[in-house]
Amino acid sequence: MEIDRSEFCAVLADVLEVASIAPEDDYRATPLWGSLTCFALKVTIAQRFGVDIPLKELNSFDSALALEKRVFG
């Protein structure tokens, strides 16, 4: 399945907006939101795009921009 980049970025932005985190910000910066945001990103990406990114791997990215780069190269 080919993932549309703009749609992927919109989904990431929606998840981060709930936590008031900008796409370039480190979403792990706060203990509670960091953990919850990583989990929300994992579930949302898996459900919407059928791409499972292990939580351990997701925790290694510091921002949605870094995650986008991982997915699209």
N, C-alpha and C positions, 0 to 999 in steps of 0.2 A: 504494500500500500504506500502510495506516495503522499507525503504530508505537505499540505500547503503552508508555506512559511508564515504568511500573514495571519492565517487562521491559528497556527500554533502560537504565535506571539500574542494574539488576542486572548487565547485561553490562559496563557501565563499571566498576562496583565490582569485578567479577571481574578485569578487566584490571589495575586499579590495585592490587588486593590483592597480586598477584604482585610488584609493585615496592614494596610497603609504602608506598603513597601514599594519603592520605585524599582523598575526592572534592573537598573544598574547598581542598586544597593545590595549589600550583603544580607540575604534573607535569613542567615543564621545568627545575625547580630544580637538578637534578644533570645534568651533561653526558651521561653514558652513559644513565641511565634516562630522561632527558627525551626523547632521540631515539628510544630503543627503545619507550617508552610511547606516544609519538605514532604511531609506525608500527604498533604492536600495536592501538591504538584504531582506526586507519584500516582495517586489514585485518579486524578483528573486526566493526566496524559494517557494512562493505561485505558481508561474508559473511552475517552474521546478518539484516540488515535490508534489504539491497539499496540502501543509501544510500551513495554514494561522496562522501566529504568529502576534497578534495585535501589532501595533506600540508602544503602551504604554508599553506592556510587553517587546518588543524588546529593548526599551530604558533602561530597567532595567539591561540589560546585559552589562558588560563593555568590553567584547572582544568576538571574534569569538570562542575562546576556551570555554568560559562560555556558549555560545549559543549551541555549539556542545554537551556539557555535558547535557544541558537541553533537547535536542532532543533525545539523546541516553542513558541518565541516567548514 
